[in-house]
Structures are given as C-alpha cells and as structure tokens.
Amino acid sequence: MLFIRNADVYAPRALGLRNLLIGGGRILWLGSKAELPELPAALRSAAVTLDLDGARLVPGLIDAHVHVTGGGGEAGFHTRVPPVPLTRFTMSGVTTVVGLLGTDDVARGSGELLANIYALREQGLNAWCYTGGYHVPPTTLTGGVRGDLVFIEAFLGIGEVAISDHRSSQPTYDELLRLAGEAHVAGLMTGKAGILHLHLGDGARGLELVRRAIQESELPARVFSPTHVNRRRALFEEAVALARLGVTVDVTAFPVAEGEDAYSAPEALMRYAASGAPGERITVSSDAGGCLPCFDGEGRVSKFDVGSAGALMGTLRELLLRGMPLEQALAPFTSNPARLLRLAGKGEISAGADADLVALDPGGAVHSVIIRGVVHVQGGVAVRRGTFET
C-alpha cells in the first residue's frame, strides 16, 4: 500500500492539495485529511508514505499510437526501427500505450505485435493494441478482424489503416466502410472501443472517405479515428469539421520545421481549443518507435527520424508555456483517449480509478511515475527497468 501526501491534484480537474491511499493497483481513498483513513493495524503499518510536498499530480499519460515493435523499413530492412523499451515510456510519464503496425505489416505481423504488448504488460506497463496495419486486406491472427477483436482481449480496434498516402493499398470507399462496420459490430459484442484508426498521409483526398462514410452510412461518427491530422494545415481544418460531427481526431507530436505546411502538436491543440469544437473530441499521440520519413518526388525515402514517447510531455509543457491551464491541457493526453478507447479507470484521478499517476517537478518535467500502484520513476530516475535494459 502507498500513502501519497501533499499532492496538488489535477484529476484532470484541479482539486487542490489532496492525499491519496493506493492499494491493489487502485486509488482507494482521496481526501484532504492529513492522516490515513481508518485501516486495520497490519495494513496501516505496511503502508509506504510518499510526500510530494505540493508537487502537481496528474493522471498517467495515454499514448494511443505507438509502434511497440518498432516501425520503419521503407528504405530497406536495415531501416527497421528496434522495439521501444519500457523506460522510454515511463521516463516520459506514459503509463498506458496502444500498439500498432504501420507500413511493414508483412515482416512484422499481428503475433509479434501481440507478443510485444504482453511483454510490456509483464514489465508493468498498461498496454493494448490494434489488429491490422496499413494495408487492406488487413493482417490478422484469427483470419478476420472481427474474430481478432472478439476473441483476443488485447485488441481494441482496427488500425492503423492508411488512406491518402502512396504507401497505402489505396482502399476503396466500400472496403473502408466494411472495415468500419467490422470494428463497430465487434465493439458492440465485446464492450471494446471498436474503432477504425486511420493513418492520414499527405494526399489531396485527405479525409474525403471518412466524410462520405459519415454522410452516407448508418455507422456512428465515433467509429472513425483519424490520426496525423496536423501534418497538413488544410487537413487539420477538415479534421476540426469532422470533430464537430462526432469524430475524435488525433494530433501527432512530431517535429515540424519552420515554414512547413503543418502544425506542431502544441499549435494544433491551441488552434483546436480556439475553434470551439468539442473539447473531448481531440487526442494527442507520439508515434513512438515509428519512422518519420521524408520522401522525394519519386516516393523514395530521402531522410527520416524516429518518433519519441517524450514528445507527449514536451507538448504538454509547451502548452503550459503558451498559457493553457493545466486542467484544460491534460484532457487530450488523459481523459479524452481513455473515453475513446473505453479504458475504464484510466485518464483520471478519483477513488476507484486505477493508480496510474505522474508527479511533475516545478519545471513541468517528470518527477515520479506510478503504474497500477507500483513506483516506476522516482526523483526523475527509473527505479524499474525493462528486462534487457541496463
């Protein structure tokens, strides 16, 4: 058991100074009293006290777009990115990840993805994944995406299916609609998110297929989950319009060069907040482990970078520097993805919620990270590491 004292709690709503009692991976009690609530003597003596001395305590960040197996491979096998180790997430304040496959859904398949998810779970991280990858028909384990979602607990939806990108399989409207229907029905059967997570490329068609699906089909708008929507400014405006119709859009925290036709994640989130679109309909993810390639006019890789989970906390700190209140800035990293993905007990600090917590130092950097009641980072130092991390 863990007794956290003197925490300035943002749940994400600002609650002020609070104390928390944690046990069994959950928040058992949250209150303003300075002493432990009534407990049997054995439990009281076993509780470890962590005094945060007024530090801000926020829900653990949810990174809903991560290449846990590593991404890349667009410029040969030597450009395949290695799997992302545990502390790359925990040291960045990320307590929950959702893994996926990208361009390479052949050499890297559903089995390898699922094995990496289970490995992260065994090391203490909250982890789920999507079935499929960039291409249609999607790669699966059971022979169909609906079977994967119904019978394999870790799969939450289908993704990332690529559209408006030269690396996609150029899915037709009917193919996209069928995948969305499979995701939706599987979600109804299981209580899972049942969403179709869509990679958006630089293509001029943008979100045309999604807009048409919402207008012409019976599927609810929430089934469609487009990501990378800040990669072109016009695409971002399309995304904001879809958010007003009930789509949850995802901003990627990738680097943006000066003068580039794109919005950085902080800029996109600030613009979204100013647009008046529903505040709960936007999330932000890191694309950690994914290759961030640049292509020449013939579609060949000219250079590339690799996504980092640390981009999430960097984005949050930048939002605060730009004057956004912490309780407003937190939602796209915490409560919004938890709601979209139907992850009960995640994305909030309340009695009964999962004990996934991040304490911030005065400068906004990660000081302590607790996942399901277990301390992973303390004083900015990783106290738990992955199996093969030194």
C-alpha positions as CSV (number, residue, x, y, z in Angstrom):
1,M,0.0,0.0,0.0
2,L,1.1,3.5,-0.7
3,F,0.1,6.7,1.0
4,I,0.7,9.9,-1.1
5,R,0.7,13.1,0.9
6,N,0.6,16.8,-0.1
7,A,-0.2,16.3,-3.8
8,D,-1.6,19.2,-5.9
9,V,-4.1,17.1,-7.8
10,Y,-5.3,17.7,-11.3
11,A,-7.8,14.9,-12.0
12,P,-7.6,16.4,-14.8
13,R,-9.9,19.0,-13.0
14,A,-8.0,21.0,-10.4
15,L,-8.7,19.6,-6.9
16,G,-6.0,21.4,-4.9
17,L,-3.9,19.7,-2.2
18,R,-5.0,16.1,-1.5
19,N,-3.8,12.9,0.0
20,L,-4.3,9.5,-1.6
21,L,-4.3,5.9,-0.4
22,I,-3.3,3.3,-3.0
23,G,-3.7,-0.4,-2.8
24,G,-4.3,-3.3,-5.1
25,G,-3.4,-1.1,-8.1
26,R,-6.2,1.3,-7.4
27,I,-6.9,4.6,-5.7
28,L,-8.7,3.5,-2.5
29,W,-9.2,6.9,-1.0
30,L,-8.8,10.5,-2.0
31,G,-9.2,13.3,0.6
32,S,-7.9,16.4,2.3
33,K,-7.3,14.9,5.7
34,A,-3.6,14.7,6.7
35,E,-3.9,11.3,8.2
36,L,-4.6,7.9,6.8
37,P,-8.2,6.8,6.9
38,E,-9.2,4.1,9.4
39,L,-7.4,0.9,8.5
40,P,-6.6,-2.4,10.2
41,A,-3.3,-2.1,12.1
42,A,-1.4,-4.5,9.8
43,L,-2.3,-2.5,6.7
44,R,-1.5,0.8,8.4
45,S,1.9,-0.4,9.3
46,A,2.6,-1.7,5.8
47,A,1.7,1.5,4.0
48,V,4.7,3.4,2.5
49,T,4.4,7.2,2.6
50,L,5.4,9.4,-0.4
51,D,5.3,13.1,0.4
52,L,5.1,15.2,-2.8
53,D,5.5,18.5,-0.9
54,G,2.9,20.3,-3.1
55,A,4.0,18.9,-6.5
56,R,1.4,18.6,-9.2
57,L,0.0,15.1,-9.5
58,V,-1.7,14.3,-12.9
59,P,-3.2,11.1,-14.4
60,G,-0.7,9.0,-16.3
61,L,-0.4,9.9,-20.0
62,I,-2.1,7.6,-22.5
63,D,-0.2,7.2,-25.8
64,A,-2.7,5.7,-28.2
65,H,-0.4,5.4,-31.2
66,V,2.8,3.6,-30.6
67,H,5.0,1.2,-32.7
68,V,5.9,-1.0,-29.9
69,T,7.7,-3.5,-32.3
70,G,9.4,-0.6,-34.0
71,G,8.3,0.9,-37.3
72,G,10.0,1.9,-40.5
73,G,11.5,-0.4,-43.2
74,E,10.6,1.9,-46.1
75,A,14.2,2.2,-47.2
76,G,15.3,-1.4,-46.7
77,F,15.5,-3.9,-43.9
78,H,18.3,-2.0,-42.2
79,T,15.9,0.9,-41.6
80,R,13.5,-1.1,-39.4
81,V,13.3,0.6,-36.0
82,P,14.0,-1.6,-32.9
83,P,11.2,-2.2,-30.4
84,V,10.7,0.5,-27.8
85,P,12.0,-0.4,-24.3
86,L,9.9,0.1,-21.1
87,T,11.7,3.2,-19.7
88,R,11.3,5.2,-22.9
89,F,7.6,5.3,-21.9
90,T,7.8,5.5,-18.1
91,M,10.5,8.2,-18.0
92,S,8.2,10.3,-20.3
93,G,5.2,10.0,-18.0
94,V,3.4,7.5,-20.2
95,T,1.6,4.8,-18.2
96,T,-0.7,3.3,-21.0
97,V,0.2,2.5,-24.6
98,V,-1.8,1.2,-27.6
99,G,0.5,-0.5,-30.1
100,L,0.0,-0.9,-33.9
101,L,1.7,-2.0,-37.2
102,G,2.4,0.5,-39.9
103,T,4.0,0.2,-43.4
104,D,5.6,-3.1,-42.6
105,D,2.7,-5.4,-41.7
106,V,4.4,-8.4,-43.5
107,A,7.8,-8.9,-41.8
108,R,6.1,-7.7,-38.6
109,G,2.8,-9.3,-38.0
110,S,0.0,-9.5,-35.5
111,G,1.7,-12.2,-33.5
112,E,4.8,-10.2,-33.0
113,L,2.8,-7.1,-32.1
114,L,0.7,-9.0,-29.5
115,A,3.9,-10.6,-28.0
116,N,5.4,-7.1,-27.5
117,I,2.2,-5.9,-25.8
118,Y,2.3,-8.9,-23.4
119,A,6.0,-8.2,-22.7
120,L,5.2,-4.6,-21.8
121,R,2.4,-5.8,-19.5
122,E,4.7,-8.2,-17.8
123,Q,7.1,-5.4,-17.1
124,G,4.3,-3.3,-15.5
125,L,3.0,-1.0,-18.3
126,N,-0.6,-0.9,-19.3
127,A,-0.7,-2.0,-22.9
128,W,-3.3,-2.8,-25.7
129,C,-3.1,-2.8,-29.5
130,Y,-5.0,-2.7,-32.8
131,T,-5.4,-5.5,-35.2
132,G,-4.3,-5.0,-38.9
133,G,-1.9,-2.4,-40.2
134,Y,-1.5,0.0,-43.2
135,H,-3.0,-2.4,-45.8
136,V,-6.2,-4.0,-46.9
137,P,-7.0,-6.8,-46.5
138,P,-5.5,-6.5,-43.0
139,T,-3.1,-8.9,-41.3
140,T,-4.9,-10.8,-38.5
141,L,-4.4,-13.7,-36.1
142,T,-7.8,-15.5,-36.4
143,G,-8.4,-14.9,-40.1
144,G,-10.6,-11.9,-39.7
145,V,-10.5,-8.6,-37.9
146,R,-13.9,-9.2,-36.1
147,G,-12.6,-12.5,-34.8
148,D,-9.4,-10.8,-33.5
149,L,-11.4,-8.2,-31.7
150,V,-14.0,-10.7,-30.2
151,F,-11.6,-13.4,-29.1
152,I,-8.3,-11.6,-28.3
153,E,-8.6,-9.3,-25.3
154,A,-5.7,-7.0,-26.1
155,F,-7.1,-5.8,-29.5
156,L,-9.3,-2.7,-29.1
157,G,-9.9,-1.8,-32.8
158,I,-8.5,-1.9,-36.3
159,G,-5.5,0.1,-37.4
160,E,-3.6,1.9,-38.5
161,V,-5.2,1.6,-41.9
162,A,-3.5,4.0,-44.3
163,I,-5.5,6.4,-46.6
164,S,-4.5,9.4,-48.7
165,D,-0.9,8.0,-48.8
166,H,1.2,6.5,-51.5
167,R,2.2,3.7,-49.1
168,S,-1.4,2.6,-48.6
169,S,-3.2,-0.2,-50.5
170,Q,-5.5,2.5,-51.9
171,P,-8.6,1.2,-50.2
172,T,-11.9,1.9,-51.8
173,Y,-14.8,3.5,-50.1
174,D,-16.6,0.2,-49.8
175,E,-13.5,-1.5,-48.3
176,L,-13.2,1.2,-45.7
177,L,-16.8,1.1,-44.9
178,R,-16.7,-2.7,-44.4
179,L,-13.7,-2.4,-42.0
180,A,-15.5,0.3,-40.1
181,G,-18.6,-1.9,-39.8
182,E,-16.5,-4.9,-38.6
183,A,-14.9,-2.7,-35.9
184,H,-18.3,-1.3,-34.8
185,V,-20.0,-4.7,-34.5
186,A,-17.1,-6.2,-32.7
187,G,-17.2,-3.3,-30.3
188,L,-20.9,-3.9,-29.6
189,M,-20.2,-7.6,-29.0
190,T,-17.4,-7.0,-26.5
191,G,-17.8,-3.6,-25.0
192,K,-14.5,-2.5,-26.5
193,A,-13.8,0.7,-28.3
194,G,-14.4,-0.9,-31.7
195,I,-12.8,2.0,-33.7
196,L,-11.1,2.2,-37.1
197,H,-7.8,4.0,-36.5
198,L,-6.8,5.7,-39.8
199,H,-3.3,6.9,-40.8
200,L,-3.6,10.0,-42.9
201,G,-0.9,10.7,-45.5
202,D,-0.2,13.9,-47.5
203,G,-2.6,13.1,-50.3
204,A,-5.0,15.7,-51.5
205,R,-8.0,13.5,-50.9
206,G,-7.5,14.0,-47.1
207,L,-10.5,12.9,-45.1
208,E,-12.9,12.6,-48.1
209,L,-13.6,8.9,-47.5
210,V,-14.4,9.5,-43.8
211,R,-16.6,12.4,-44.5
212,R,-18.5,10.4,-47.1
213,A,-18.9,7.4,-44.8
214,I,-20.5,9.6,-42.1
215,Q,-22.9,11.2,-44.6
216,E,-23.9,8.1,-46.4
217,S,-23.8,5.2,-43.9
218,E,-25.5,4.3,-40.7
219,L,-22.2,4.0,-38.8
220,P,-21.8,6.4,-35.9
221,A,-19.1,9.0,-36.4
222,R,-17.2,7.9,-33.3
223,V,-16.1,4.7,-35.1
224,F,-13.7,6.7,-37.2
225,S,-10.4,7.7,-35.6
226,P,-8.1,9.6,-37.9
227,T,-4.5,10.3,-36.8
228,H,-1.7,12.6,-38.1
229,V,-4.3,15.2,-38.8
230,N,-1.9,18.1,-38.2
231,R,0.5,17.0,-41.0
232,R,-1.1,19.5,-43.4
233,R,-2.9,22.7,-42.4
234,A,-5.8,22.1,-44.7
235,L,-6.1,18.5,-43.4
236,F,-6.3,19.9,-39.9
237,E,-9.2,22.1,-40.8
238,E,-11.0,19.1,-42.3
239,A,-10.4,17.3,-39.0
240,V,-11.9,20.1,-36.9
241,A,-15.0,20.0,-39.1
242,L,-15.3,16.2,-38.5
243,A,-14.8,16.6,-34.8
244,R,-18.0,18.8,-34.7
245,L,-19.8,15.8,-36.2
246,G,-18.6,13.4,-33.5
247,V,-15.2,12.1,-34.8
248,T,-12.4,12.0,-32.3
249,V,-9.3,13.3,-34.2
250,D,-5.7,12.6,-33.2
251,V,-2.8,15.0,-33.4
252,T,0.7,13.6,-33.7
253,A,3.6,15.1,-31.7
254,F,6.1,15.0,-34.5
255,P,8.8,17.7,-35.2
256,V,7.7,20.5,-37.6
257,A,10.2,22.6,-39.4
258,E,9.8,26.4,-39.7
259,G,7.8,27.2,-42.8
260,E,6.5,23.6,-43.2
261,D,2.8,23.2,-44.3
262,A,1.9,21.5,-41.0
263,Y,1.0,22.4,-37.4
264,S,3.2,21.3,-34.5
265,A,1.2,19.5,-31.8
266,P,1.1,22.4,-29.4
267,E,-0.1,24.8,-32.2
268,A,-2.7,22.3,-33.4
269,L,-4.1,21.9,-29.9
270,M,-4.2,25.6,-29.3
271,R,-6.0,26.1,-32.6
272,Y,-8.4,23.4,-31.8
273,A,-9.2,24.9,-28.4
274,A,-9.8,28.3,-30.0
275,S,-12.1,26.8,-32.7
276,G,-14.9,26.0,-30.3
277,A,-15.1,22.3,-31.4
278,P,-16.0,19.8,-28.7
279,G,-13.1,19.6,-26.2
280,E,-13.5,15.9,-25.7
281,R,-13.0,15.1,-29.4
282,I,-9.3,15.6,-29.7
283,T,-6.3,13.4,-28.5
284,V,-2.6,13.6,-29.0
285,S,-0.1,10.7,-29.5
286,S,3.6,10.4,-30.1
287,D,4.0,7.8,-32.9
288,A,6.8,6.5,-30.7
289,G,9.0,3.9,-32.4
290,G,7.6,4.8,-35.7
291,C,9.7,6.0,-38.6
292,L,9.1,9.6,-39.6
293,P,10.3,9.6,-43.2
294,C,10.6,12.4,-45.8
295,F,10.0,11.3,-49.5
296,D,11.4,12.7,-52.7
297,G,9.3,13.3,-55.8
298,E,9.5,9.6,-56.8
299,G,8.3,8.3,-53.5
300,R,11.7,7.3,-52.2
301,V,12.9,8.0,-48.6
302,S,15.3,10.9,-48.6
303,K,15.7,11.1,-44.8
304,F,13.9,10.0,-41.7
305,D,13.6,10.5,-37.9
306,V,12.1,8.2,-35.2
307,G,9.1,9.1,-33.1
308,S,9.7,9.5,-29.3
309,A,7.3,9.0,-26.4
310,G,8.9,12.0,-24.8
311,A,7.2,14.2,-27.4
312,L,4.0,14.0,-25.3
313,M,5.4,15.6,-22.2
314,G,7.2,18.1,-24.4
315,T,3.9,19.0,-26.0
316,L,2.2,19.4,-22.6
317,R,5.0,21.6,-21.3
318,E,4.8,23.8,-24.4
319,L,1.0,24.2,-23.9
320,L,1.6,25.4,-20.4
321,L,4.2,27.9,-21.6
322,R,1.7,29.2,-24.1
323,G,-0.7,29.9,-21.3
324,M,-3.2,27.0,-21.5
325,P,-4.4,26.0,-18.0
326,L,-3.1,22.5,-16.9
327,E,-6.6,21.1,-16.4
328,Q,-7.5,22.0,-20.0
329,A,-4.2,20.9,-21.4
330,L,-4.4,17.5,-19.8
331,A,-7.6,16.2,-21.4
332,P,-6.1,15.2,-24.8
333,F,-3.4,13.2,-23.1
334,T,-5.6,11.5,-20.4
335,S,-9.4,11.6,-20.2
336,N,-10.1,12.0,-23.9
337,P,-8.2,8.9,-25.1
338,A,-9.5,6.9,-22.1
339,R,-13.1,7.8,-23.2
340,L,-12.4,7.0,-26.9
341,L,-10.7,3.7,-26.1
342,R,-13.2,2.7,-23.3
343,L,-10.4,2.2,-20.8
344,A,-12.3,2.2,-17.6
345,G,-10.4,3.6,-14.6
346,K,-7.8,5.3,-16.9
347,G,-7.2,9.0,-17.5
348,E,-8.5,10.3,-14.2
349,I,-7.7,10.6,-10.5
350,S,-10.6,9.5,-8.4
351,A,-11.5,7.0,-5.7
352,G,-11.8,3.6,-7.5
353,A,-9.7,4.6,-10.5
354,D,-6.5,2.8,-11.5
355,A,-3.4,4.2,-9.7
356,D,-1.7,5.5,-12.8
357,L,-0.1,8.7,-11.7
358,V,2.6,11.2,-12.7
359,A,4.1,13.8,-10.4
360,L,5.6,16.9,-12.1
361,D,8.6,18.9,-10.8
362,P,8.3,22.7,-10.7
363,G,9.5,23.0,-14.3
364,G,6.9,20.6,-15.6
365,A,9.3,17.6,-16.1
366,V,8.5,14.1,-14.8
367,H,9.5,13.6,-11.2
368,S,7.6,10.4,-10.2
369,V,5.6,7.8,-12.2
370,I,3.3,5.2,-10.6
371,I,1.6,2.5,-12.6
372,R,-1.2,0.5,-11.0
373,G,0.3,1.4,-7.6
374,V,3.9,0.5,-8.4
375,V,6.6,3.2,-8.5
376,H,8.5,3.1,-11.8
377,V,10.2,6.5,-11.6
378,Q,11.2,8.5,-8.5
379,G,13.0,11.7,-8.4
380,G,13.4,11.7,-12.2
381,V,15.2,8.3,-12.0
382,A,13.9,5.0,-13.3
383,V,13.7,2.6,-10.4
384,R,12.2,-0.2,-12.6
385,R,13.6,-1.1,-15.9
386,G,12.8,-3.5,-18.8
387,T,14.3,-7.0,-18.8
388,F,17.1,-6.1,-21.2
389,E,17.7,-2.5,-20.1
390,T,20.9,-1.8,-18.2
